[in-house]
Amino acid sequence: MILAIVTSTAFSQQNPEHILTKASSNIKEPSDAAKQLYNEGTDYLDQKNYTAAVRQFERAIALEPDYIDAYNQLGLTFYEAASFDSAYHYLQISLHKLPTGTTALQNIGLVEEKRDHMPQALEYYKKIETIAPESPEGFYNEARVLATIGRLDESVAPVTQAEKLYVKTKSPVIGECYLLQLIIYYNLHNKPLTKKYRDLCKKVNMEVPAELQTDPN
């Protein structure tokens, strides 16, 4: 049994490290009017007023049908509102318009996890690795899902690559990767690596769950 699994915060507005592409993802520069509606939608989303946020993002898209970020924000809004089928719908439109859009790829993966479609989620994360091999996020999320479904041995290679890339980019969210490795190696009963990653978690002030404070049997 896997004792604990790290959840991804890729959708979180508070963790921009996890958002692989931001305002530069649009096919063309949106009009000022569309940007204003988009910004209003984002403000409503921050306030958790999902109905108002959806309305403004849809109005922005009505003005600019190729407004990729607006589709992504619609996906985010429906995700946070736990309307996962709608989130999937709008993220797929984003991906159709921009097939190399890593934000859409990653967030579709997260939606698929919520819909309990783990094999599909893995495929989206692997596409990120192909499109953006210097980004740790595809590797991290692949490893996290593999660990979640009990394929621990297979999770080692991608999580190791994720760690290398997080260190290379001096990412402030390296602690999540350390915690995932702690979970993996604890469940693999690897005492030396369990201790190593528990110590690294503590070094970067990453909270370690009580059940991982001791060595595996």
ABEGO torsion letter per residue (X at the ends): XBABBBBBAAABAABAAABABBAAABABBBBAAAAAAAAAAAAAAAAGBAAAAAAAAAAAAAABAABAAAAAAAAAAAAAAGBAAAAAAAAAAAAAABAABAAAAAAAAAAAAAAGBAAAAAAAAAAAAAABAABAAAAAAAAAAAAAAGBAAAAAAAAAAAAAAAAAAGBAAAAAAAAAAAAAAAAAGBAAAAAAAAAAAAAAGBBBBAAAABBBX
